[in-house]
Amino acid sequence: MVRLSAKASVTHAADGGHSSQLALALPVADVKVKATLKDVTLTKEPRYRKGLLLGVEKPGDFSVDYNVEDGAWKFQFDTSTKVLGPPLKLSYTHGHLKHDTTLQGALLLNPDTKLTTKWDFKKEAATVKLSHTRGSTTLEPAYDAGAGTFSFAATQRIAKKSTLRASYDQKGKQTTVEWSRQGSDEGGPIKIAVTTIAGRERQRKVVLEKAFNLF
């Protein structure tokens, strides 16, 4: 039996800007056909092209995404293996229009610690991130070798389905505090994020994102 599941999410920024997005997913056997439409898809010219994304995905194996507006394809292939015992997940991603190609590996060192590295073939640079969970707290330091910058994130579970996350990105000079709650049968997930960008003129942006499960 084929089951159709769909969801819609609305994002609102404190500066008055807003956008809407509708995501559709149709499972066919072990493959999922996807379509994403934004509000500009129906209101901006050329209609039915701007903001329209189509895709096919087999979780854990591959995904193919197509941007109708600019004709850009993006391919991702996933596999997994073991390295002296611990599982290693590999992901190869290629965007044909911008020639962006990356290879990412995630090694589970133990049930609480994961090491992730990504090589960017276009920039010829790597990023490394360590994720460690202790109780209800997760710490994620990372280093971007191409930019020579660090980033850090800390996530605290404050309720069964709610988390509080704080992060700092040295490259973008921005600090973000985010509260999120998982979705349930009654409604989709919700997220509130406050981002501060340092500089001569400090900028601050507040984003509220709420998803509604249609069926």
C-alpha positions as CSV (number, residue, x, y, z in Angstrom):
1,M,0.0,0.0,0.0
2,V,1.4,3.4,-1.0
3,R,1.1,6.0,1.8
4,L,1.3,9.7,1.2
5,S,2.7,12.0,3.8
6,A,3.0,15.7,3.6
7,K,4.0,18.6,5.8
8,A,4.1,22.4,5.6
9,S,6.4,24.7,7.4
10,V,6.2,28.5,7.9
11,T,9.3,30.6,8.7
12,H,8.9,34.1,10.1
13,A,11.8,36.6,10.7
14,A,11.6,39.4,13.3
15,D,12.5,42.0,10.7
16,G,9.1,41.5,9.0
17,G,10.2,39.1,6.3
18,H,8.4,35.8,6.0
19,S,8.4,32.7,3.7
20,S,6.3,29.6,3.4
21,Q,7.3,26.2,2.2
22,L,5.3,23.0,1.4
23,A,7.1,19.7,1.3
24,L,5.5,16.5,-0.1
25,A,6.9,13.0,0.1
26,L,5.5,9.9,-1.6
27,P,6.9,6.5,-0.6
28,V,7.1,4.0,-3.5
29,A,8.4,0.7,-2.3
30,D,11.8,1.6,-0.6
31,V,12.2,4.8,-2.5
32,K,10.8,8.2,-1.6
33,V,9.7,10.8,-4.2
34,K,9.9,14.4,-2.9
35,A,8.8,17.8,-4.0
36,T,9.3,21.2,-2.3
37,L,7.4,24.3,-3.2
38,K,8.0,27.8,-1.7
39,D,5.6,30.7,-1.7
40,V,7.5,32.3,-4.6
41,T,6.8,29.3,-6.7
42,L,3.2,30.5,-7.1
43,T,3.7,34.3,-6.9
44,K,7.0,35.1,-8.7
45,E,7.8,34.8,-12.4
46,P,8.5,32.4,-13.9
47,R,5.7,30.7,-12.0
48,Y,6.0,27.0,-11.1
49,R,9.8,27.1,-11.5
50,K,11.2,29.5,-8.9
51,G,11.7,27.8,-5.6
52,L,10.6,24.4,-6.9
53,L,12.7,21.4,-6.0
54,L,12.2,17.8,-7.0
55,G,14.0,14.7,-5.7
56,V,14.2,10.9,-5.3
57,E,15.7,9.4,-2.2
58,K,16.5,5.9,-0.9
59,P,17.5,6.5,2.7
60,G,20.9,5.2,3.5
61,D,21.8,4.6,-0.2
62,F,21.3,7.6,-2.4
63,S,19.4,10.8,-3.2
64,V,19.0,12.9,-6.3
65,D,17.7,16.5,-6.2
66,Y,16.8,18.8,-9.0
67,N,16.3,22.6,-8.8
68,V,13.8,23.4,-11.5
69,E,14.6,27.1,-11.6
70,D,18.3,26.9,-12.6
71,G,18.4,23.3,-13.8
72,A,20.9,22.2,-11.2
73,W,21.3,18.5,-10.2
74,K,22.7,17.3,-6.9
75,F,23.6,13.7,-6.3
76,Q,24.5,12.0,-3.0
77,F,25.6,8.4,-2.5
78,D,25.8,6.8,1.0
79,T,27.4,3.6,2.2
80,S,28.7,2.2,5.5
81,T,31.5,-0.2,6.5
82,K,33.6,-1.0,9.6
83,V,37.1,0.2,10.5
84,L,38.7,-2.2,13.1
85,G,35.2,-2.6,14.6
86,P,33.6,0.8,14.8
87,P,31.1,1.6,12.0
88,L,32.0,4.2,9.4
89,K,29.4,6.0,7.3
90,L,30.6,7.6,4.0
91,S,28.7,10.2,1.9
92,Y,29.7,11.4,-1.5
93,T,28.0,14.5,-2.8
94,H,28.3,16.3,-6.1
95,G,26.5,19.4,-7.4
96,H,27.0,19.5,-11.2
97,L,26.2,23.2,-11.8
98,K,28.7,24.7,-9.3
99,H,31.0,21.6,-9.5
100,D,30.8,21.2,-5.7
101,T,32.1,17.8,-4.7
102,T,32.5,16.6,-1.1
103,L,33.4,13.3,0.6
104,Q,32.3,12.9,4.2
105,G,33.1,10.2,6.7
106,A,31.5,9.7,10.1
107,L,33.2,7.3,12.5
108,L,31.4,6.2,15.6
109,L,34.3,5.8,18.1
110,N,31.9,4.7,20.9
111,P,28.2,5.0,21.7
112,D,28.7,8.6,22.9
113,T,31.5,9.9,20.6
114,K,31.5,10.5,16.8
115,L,34.2,11.9,14.6
116,T,33.2,13.5,11.3
117,T,35.5,14.7,8.6
118,K,34.6,16.2,5.2
119,W,36.9,16.9,2.3
120,D,35.9,19.6,-0.2
121,F,37.4,18.8,-3.6
122,K,36.7,22.3,-5.0
123,K,38.3,24.2,-2.0
124,E,40.9,21.4,-1.5
125,A,40.3,21.7,2.3
126,A,38.9,19.6,5.1
127,T,36.7,20.2,8.1
128,V,36.8,18.1,11.2
129,K,34.1,17.8,13.9
130,L,33.9,15.9,17.1
131,S,30.6,15.1,18.8
132,H,30.5,13.9,22.3
133,T,27.3,13.2,24.4
134,R,27.4,13.0,28.2
135,G,24.0,12.5,29.8
136,S,21.7,15.1,28.3
137,T,24.5,17.3,27.0
138,T,26.2,17.1,23.6
139,L,29.4,19.1,22.8
140,E,30.5,19.6,19.2
141,P,33.8,21.4,18.5
142,A,34.8,21.7,14.9
143,Y,37.7,23.1,12.8
144,D,37.7,24.3,9.2
145,A,41.2,23.8,7.8
146,G,40.4,25.8,4.6
147,A,39.4,29.0,6.5
148,G,41.6,28.3,9.6
149,T,38.6,28.9,11.9
150,F,36.9,27.1,14.7
151,S,33.3,26.6,15.7
152,F,31.6,25.2,18.7
153,A,28.1,24.0,19.7
154,A,26.6,22.8,22.9
155,T,23.1,21.1,23.0
156,Q,21.2,20.5,26.2
157,R,18.0,18.4,26.4
158,I,15.7,20.3,28.7
159,A,12.6,18.1,28.4
160,K,11.6,14.9,26.7
161,K,11.1,16.5,23.3
162,S,12.8,19.9,23.8
163,T,16.4,21.0,23.4
164,L,18.4,24.2,23.9
165,R,21.4,24.8,21.6
166,A,24.1,27.5,21.7
167,S,26.7,27.8,18.9
168,Y,29.5,30.1,17.8
169,D,31.0,30.3,14.3
170,Q,34.3,32.1,14.2
171,K,34.3,32.3,10.4
172,G,30.9,34.1,10.3
173,K,31.5,35.8,13.6
174,Q,28.0,34.8,14.7
175,T,26.5,33.4,17.8
176,T,23.2,31.5,17.8
177,V,20.9,30.4,20.6
178,E,18.1,28.0,19.5
179,W,15.2,26.3,21.2
180,S,13.5,23.5,19.5
181,R,10.8,20.9,20.2
182,Q,10.1,17.7,18.3
183,G,6.9,17.1,16.5
184,S,4.1,14.9,17.7
185,D,0.8,13.5,16.4
186,E,-0.9,16.7,17.2
187,G,1.6,18.9,15.3
188,G,4.9,19.3,13.6
189,P,8.2,20.6,15.2
190,I,8.8,24.2,16.2
191,K,12.1,26.1,16.4
192,I,13.0,29.6,17.7
193,A,16.5,30.9,16.9
194,V,18.3,34.1,17.8
195,T,21.5,34.9,15.8
196,T,23.9,37.7,16.6
197,I,26.5,38.7,14.0
198,A,29.5,40.7,15.4
199,G,31.0,43.6,13.4
200,R,31.0,47.4,13.2
201,E,27.2,47.3,13.2
202,R,26.0,44.4,15.3
203,Q,23.2,42.6,13.6
204,R,20.6,40.4,15.3
205,K,18.0,38.2,13.7
206,V,15.1,36.2,15.3
207,V,13.6,33.3,13.4
208,L,10.5,31.3,14.3
209,E,9.9,28.1,12.3
210,K,6.8,26.0,12.8
211,A,5.9,22.9,10.8
212,F,2.3,21.7,10.4
213,N,1.5,18.0,9.5
214,L,-1.2,18.1,6.8
215,F,-1.8,14.3,6.7
